[in-house]
Amino acid sequence: MEYRKLGKSGLQVSALSLGSWLTFGKQIGDDVAEKLMVTAYEKGVNFFDNAEIYAKGQSEIVMGNILKKMNWERSSYVVSSKVYFGYGGMKGPNQTGLSRKHVIEGCHAALKRLQVEYLDLYFCHRPDKNTPIEETVRAMNDLITQGKIFYWGTSEWSAQEIMEAHMVAGKYGLIGPTMEQPQYNMFHRNRVEVEYAQIYKTVGLGTTIWSPLASGVLTDKYLDKFPDGTRLGMKGMEWLKENALTPERLETTRELNKLAKELGTSLPKLAIAWCVKNPNVSTVILGASKVHHLEETLESLDVLHLLSKEVMEKIEGLLANTPPQPPF
């Protein structure tokens, strides 16, 4: 396993990590979740990603039970939560968003569900237009000084919003966001490759990217017919299926799958290695509902050497979506 610094911080995270969105407490049984975490940990994964909204809080409960049962040395792993959407199905006033009340109460609730004394990483899951950014930054700073969290960050924030948080932090002597959790894959590139380009240089932004396989599209499972038991077939995920499974993407996936076979590897490994090759990616969050799928994707670092300049150019040609580079 390779380990990378999270932005400009001293924290090292495994280049591949494990997330629980749509799986823990929902798509898979607790026994499978345990096998996934143990498999990942034994392969060197040290970062486990979660959020208050995942399975309405049940995902954190499942993960917390596993962490307690395994009794791994606390210093050997990094665990996260995210705040914004609420938990337990509660959607009333102050039960969502990034107000001081919800940020702090959400943290305490996550600690209880995960059965840990502190969160290594705590993300603002979305920007909150209804809360002054100073209020959110101060709340996160207070949680850090209290030892409840070690680093705070954002998820799906624009470059402007991230820099606004840093400006407020700098003005008042507070701690700004260390990391961002954006979507990043062969089909979704602009934010990570272009929009954040200057932030990596100015504030040393770390990234914990999600959906490296574009919700499973960057595999061979959808090339013939729509299979049963996938996340795109789950109730409530119709929006994701509509956005992810387009005819154009499927045709590109077929060509990428051919290239992967020519290289002697699989498309999932190729797609994940492609993400890891970006030096501004701190860690790639893997999702899995089956242990053998996770075992496969955990081997993605082994194919990094295949991504020569010529192969990368072939991939760019197939994708035909190279973002225009910033003029700096």
TORLOKE-856644 format. One record per residue: x, y, z of N, C-alpha, C in turn. Coordinates in steps of 0.1 Angstrom, whole numbers, plus 2048, in hexadecimal, padded with zeros to 3 digits. Each point is the difference from the previous one (the first is absolute). Layout:
BEGIN
XYZXYZXYZ/...
END
This chain:
BEGIN
8087F48007F880C80080980C800/7FC80A7F980680D7FF7F980A80A/8078088067FA80A80980480E7FC/7F780980080280E7FC7FB80A80A/80780B8017FC80B8097F38067FB/7F880380A7F38067FD80280F7FF/8018047F380380E7FE80D804806/80080C80780D8058068017FB80E/7F67F88058017FB80E80A7F5801/8037FC80C8097F58037FA7F3800/7F28007FE7F97F38018027F87F3/8037F38028027F77F47F47F77FF/7FA8007F47F57F77FD8047F67F5/7FA7F48018037F67F57FB8057F3/8077FD7F57FC8057F37F27FA7FC/7FD7F58067F37FA7FE7F97FF80E/7F38048007F97FF80D7F27FA7FE/7F97FE80A7F37F97FF7F5809805/7F58027F87F58078047F37F8802/7F68058067F57F88047F28057F9/80180A7F77F48057FB7F87F67F8/7F37FE8027F77F77FA8027F2803/80B7FC8088027F28037FE7FD80F/8088068097FF7FD80E7F2804805/7F97F78077F38038067F58017F6/8037FC7F37F58017F68017F57F6/80A8007F78017F67F58057F3805/80980080A8077F38047FD7FE80F/8027F38047FF7FC80E80C804808/7FE80180D80B80480980C7F77FF/7FD7F37FD80B7F67FF8098037F4/7FA8047F58078037F480880D802/7FA80A80780680D80380D7FD808/7FF7F780A80C7FC80880B7FA7F7/7FC7F77F880A7FA7F780780A7F7/7F880A7FB80680A7F880A809807/7FC80480D80980880780D7F8804/7FF7F480480B7F88048097FE7F4/7FA7FD7F48087FE7F480880C7FD/7F980C80080780C7FD80B80380A/7FD7FF80D80A80380A80C7F77FF/7FE7F37FD80B7F77FF8098027F3/7FA8077F68078047F480680E801/80080680C80780C8027F780D800/7F37FE7FE7F780C8007FF80580E/80280D8017FF80680E7F580B801/7F88027F57F680B8007F37FA7FD/7F68028097F27FB7FE7F780C801/7F88017F57F880C7FE7F17FE803/7FA8098067F27FF8047F980E800/7F38008037F980D8017F37FE808/7FB80A8067F47FF8087F47FC7F8/8008047F37F47FD7F88007F17FB/80B7FA7FF8017F27FA7F77F7808/7F67FA7F97F77F78067F980680D/7FF80E7FF7FA80780B8077FE80E/80D7FF7FF8087FE80C8037F1803/7F97F77FA8037F280280D7FB7FB/8058077F680D7FC7FA80B80380B/7FF80B80780A80280B7FF7F780B/7F47FC8037FD7F680B8077F37FC/7FE7FB7F48067F47FB80F801801/80680B7FB80E80180080680180E/7F980780980480280E8007F2807/7F67F87FD8007F280680C7F87FC/8038017F380C7F97FB80D805806/80180D80080D8068068017FB80F/7F58008078017FC80E8037F1801/7FB7F87F78027F180180F7FD7FC/8058077F580D7FD7FC80B80580A/7FC80B80780980680A80E8037FA/8008057F480D8047FA80580C808/80D80180080780C8067FA80D7FA/7FB8098087F980B7FB80A8097F7/80C80080380A8087F88027FA7F3/7FB7F37FD8037FA7F47F68027F5/7F58078037F68037F57FB80E802/7FA8057F57FA80D7FF7F17FE7FC/7F88068087F17FF7FD7FA80E7FF/7F68017F77FA80D7FD7F17FF802/7FA80C8017F28027FF7FE80D7F8/7F38027FC7FD80C7F97F3805806/7FF80E8007F48068067F98097F5/7F38008007F88097F87F27FB7FF/7FF7F47FA7F27FA7FD7F87FB80B/8067FF80C7F97FB80C8017F1800/7FA7FA80B8017F28027F37FB806/7FE7F37FF7F47FA8067F38047FA/8018067F47F48057F97FA80D805/8078068097FB80D80680480B7F6/7F68087FD80280B7F67FA80E805/7FE80180D7FB80C80680980B800/7FC80C80580980B80180C7FD809/80C8047FC80C7FE8088057F1800/7F97F77F98047F27FF8087FD7F4/80180A7F78087FF7F480880D7FE/8098007F780780D7FD80E800807/80680C80080D80280680080B80B/7F480280780080980B8097FA80B/8048098098087FB80C7F97F5807/7F38018027F87F68078017F37FA/7FD7FF7F38007F37F980E7FB7FE/80A8087FD80E7FB7FF8057F980C/7FD80780C8057FA80C7F87F4805/7F38027FF7F77F48048027F47F7/8028037F38037F67F680D7F8803/80A80880480C7F98047FF7F780C/7F980580A7FE7F880C7F87F37FD/7F68027F77F87F47FC8087F67F9/8098057F78097F77F88097F9809/80680780A8097F98097F97F5807/7F48028047F97F68077FD7F47F7/7FC8027F47FD7F57F780C7F87FC/80B8077FE80D7FA7FC8077FA80C/7FC80480C8067FB80C80F803801/80380D7FC80E80580180080C808/80C80480580180C80880280D7F8/8057FE7F380280B7F87FF7FC7F1/7FD8097F78007FE7F280D8057FA/8067F87F880D8057FA7FC80B7F6/7F67FD7F87FC80A7F57F1803802/7FC80C7FE7F28048017FD80A7F5/7F77FC7F77FD8077F47F3808801/7FF80B7FA7F48077FD7FB7FA7F3/7F57F88017FC7F87F47FC8087F4/7FB80C8027FC8097F580280E806/80180A7F780080E8057F2804805/7FF80980A7F38048057FE80F7FE/7F78037F67FE80E7FD7F980880B/7FA7F880A7F880780A80880380D/80D7FB80080880280C80C8087FC/80380B80880D8087FD80C7F6801/8098027F680C7F780080880180D/80080C80680880280C7FA7F880B/7F37FE8017FA7F880A8057F17FF/8007FB7F48047F27FD80F7FE803/80880A7FC80F7FF80280380080F/7F980980780280080F7FC7F4807/7F57FA7FC7FB7F380680A7F57FD/8057FF7F480A7F67FD80D802808/80480D80180C8038087FE7FD80E/7F58028067FD7FD80E8017F1802/7FA7F87F78017F180180E7FB800/8088077F880F7FC7FF80680380D/7FE80C80680780480C7FB7F880C/7F37FA7FF7FB7F880A8057F17FF/8077FD7F58057F37FE7F57F67FA/7F48057FC7F67F87FB8037FC7F1/8078097F98047FC7F280E8057FE/8077FA7F780E8047FD8028097F4/7F87FD7F68008087F47F28027FB/7FD80C7FA7F38017FA8028047F1/7F67FC7F88008037F27F28027FA/8007FF7F37F38037F97FE7F47F6/7F48007FB7FC7F67F67F78077F5/8048007F47F98067F57FE80F802/80A80680580180F8018078057F3/7FC80C7FC8078067F580E806805/8098037F780D8068037FD80D807/7F78087FC7FD80D8067FB7FE80F/7F87F68027FB7FE80E80B7FB809/8097F77FB80B7FB80880980C803/8038097F780980B8027FA80A80A/7F28017FF7F98098098027FB80F/7FF7F38018027FA80E80F803805/8097FF7F780E80380380280F804/7FA8087F880180F8037FA80380E/7F57FA8037FA80380D8097FA80B/8057F47FE8097FA80A80D809802/8068047F580B8098017FE80D807/7F48067FD7FD80D8067FE7FF810/7FA7F58047FE7FE80F8097F7807/80B7FB7F98097F78077FA7F3803/7F87FB7F77F97F38018077F67F7/7FC7F38018057F57F87F77FE7F4/8068017F47F87FF7F47FF7F17FC/7F87FD7F57FE7F27FC80D7FA7FA/8037F480480C7F97FB7FD7F87F3/7F47FB7FF7FD7F77F47F28027FA/7FF7FC7F47F38007F97FD7F27FB/7F37FC8007FC7F37FB7F78027F3/8078017F57F88027F37FE7F27F9/7F78007F77FF7F57F780B8017F5/8067F57FD80B8007F68017F37F9/7FF8007F38027F47F88028047F2/8027F67F78038037F27F58087F9/7F48008057F58077FA7FD80D808/80680280B7FD80C80980D806804/80580A7F980E80480280280F803/7F88097FC80380E7FF80380680E/7F87FC80A80380680D80D7FD806/8047F380080D7FC80580B8047F8/7FF8007F380B8037F780280E7FD/7F580880080180E7FC7FC80A80B/7F47FE8057FA80A80A80980180C/8057F580580880080C80F8027FE/8048027F380E8007FC80980A809/7FB80C80180780A8088007FD80F/7F57FA8057FF7FE80E80A7F6805/8047F67F880A7F780480D807803/80380B7F880C8078027FF80A80C/7F58078017FF80A80A7FE7FB80E/7F67F78027FD7FB80E8037F2802/8057F97F68047F28017F47F7802/7F68017F87F37F88028027F17FE/7FC7F88098007F27FF7F27FB7FA/8007F57F97F47FB7FA7FD7F1804/7F47FD8047FC7F28027F57FE7F6/8047FB7F47F68007F57F77F4801/7F38027FB7F67F68017FC7FD7F1/7FA7F47FF7FA7FB7F380B7FE7F5/80B7FA80380A7FE7F67FC7F87F4/7F67F78037FA7F87F57F38057FA/7FD80D8037F48067FB7F47F8803/7FF7FD80D7F47F88057FF7F27F9/80C7FB7FD8007F27FA8008007F1/7FE80B7F98008007F280D7FC7FA/80B80480780D7FD7FB8057F2804/7F77F67FD8027F28027FA7F97F3/8007F38007F97FA7F57F27FB803/7FB80380C7F37FB8047F48057F8/80180C7FB7F58057F88018007F1/80A7F97FB8038007F27F67F87F8/7FB7F58067F67F77F97F2803804/7FD7FE80C7F280380580180580E/7F580680580080680D7FF7F480B/80A7FF8088007F580A7F880380C/7FD7F58087F880280C80A80380C/7FB80680A80880280C80B80B800/7FF8097F680980B8007FB80D806/8098098037FB80C8067F78097F7/8037FF7F37F88077F67F27FB7FF/7FE7F48057F37FA8007F880180D/80680680A7FA80280D7F580B7FF/7F67FD8087F580A80180580D805/7FC80B7F980480D80480C8057F9/8067F77F880D8037F97FD8027F1/7F38037FD7FD8027F280780C7FA/80280A80780780C7FC80F7FD7FC/8067F780880E7FC7FE8017F87F4/7F77F67FE7FF7F87F47FF8087F3/7F780A8017FD8087F480D8097FC/80780580A80B8087FE80D7F87FC/8017F480580C7F87FE7FF7F77F4/7F57FA7FD7FF7F67F57FB8077F3/8088077FA7FD8067F38067F77F5/7F98007F48067F87F580E8047FC/80380D80180E8057FD80A7FA80A/7FC80080D80A7FB80A8027F17FE/7F57F97FD8017F17FE8097FD7F4/7FF8087F58097FD7F580E803803/80380B80780D8038058067F5809/7F77FB8098047F58098047F47F9/7F97FD7F58037F47F880E8017FA/80480C7FB80D8027FB80B80080B/7FD80580B80980080C8027F2805/7F57F87FF8017F28058097F87F6/7FF8037F48097F97F680F804803/80280D80380E8048038057F980C/7F87FF80A8047FA80D8047F17FD/7F87F97F88047F27FD80D8007F8/8028097F780D8007F880C80280A/7FD80780B80B8038098017F580A/7F77F68008017F58097FA80280D/7F780A8017FA80380D7F18017FE/7F980580B7F18027FF7FD80F7FF/7F48037FB7FC80E7FF80080780E/7FA7F980A80080780D80D804806/80A7F77FE80E80280580680C7F8/7FD8007F380580B7F77FA80D804/7F38008027F980D80380580680E/8027F780980480480E80F8057FF/8087F87F980E8047FF80280E7F9/7F78027F680080D7F97FD80B80A/7F77FE80A7FD80A80A80C802809/8067F580480C80180980B8077FA/8027FF7F380B8067F980080F801/7F58068027FF80E80280780480E/80A80880080880280C7F880980A/7F58067FC7F78088097F57F8806/8007F37FD7F77F78078077FA80C/7FB80280C8067FB80C7FC7F1802/7F37FD7FE7FB7F38027F47FE7F7/7FF7F47FB7F47FC7F87F77F7808/7F48058037F67F88087FA7F57F8/8027F48047FA7F47F97F37FD807/7F67FB7F87F47FB8057FE7F27FB/7FA7F78087FE7F27FC7F57FA808/7F97F77F97F67F88078047F1801/80B7FD7F98057F280180F800802/8047F780880E7FF8048097FF7F4/7FC7F77F78097FD7F480280D7F7/7F580880080280D7F980A809806/7FF80180E80A80880780E7FB7FE/8017F380180E7FA7FE8068037F3/7F78017F68058047F280480E800/7F880980580380E7FF80C804809/8027F980B80B80380880E7FC7F9/7FF7F97F580C7FD7F880380B7F6/7F880B80080280A7F580D807800/80780180B80D80680180A7F87F8/7FD7F37FF80A7F77F88008037F2/7F68077FA8008037F280480E7FC/80480880B80580D7FD80B8017F6/8097F680080B8007F77FC7FF7F1/7F47FB7FE7FB7FF7F27FB80D7FA/7FF80A8097FB80D7FB80B8097FB/8067FB7F580B8087FA7FA80C7F9/8098087FB7FB80C7F87F87FC7F5/8047F67F97F87FB7F47F27FB804/8007F880B7F37FB8047F780B805/80580A8077F880B8047FB8087F4/8088017F67FB8077F47F57F87F9/8017F38007F57F77FB7F3802807/80180180E7F48028087FA80D7FD/80880B7FF7FB80D7FD7F98007F3/8057F97F67FA7FF7F37F27F9801/7FF7F68087F37F98017F6808808/80580780A7F78088097FB80C7F8/8098077F97FD80C7F87F980B809/80580180C7FA80A80980B807809/80C8017FA80B8078077FB80E804/80080480D7FC80D80380A80B7FB/7FB80B7FC80A80B7FD80880480C/80D8017FE80880380C80080F803/80180380D80180E80480C8077FB/80080D7FE80B8087FA80A80480A/8037F780A80A80380A8077F4804/
END
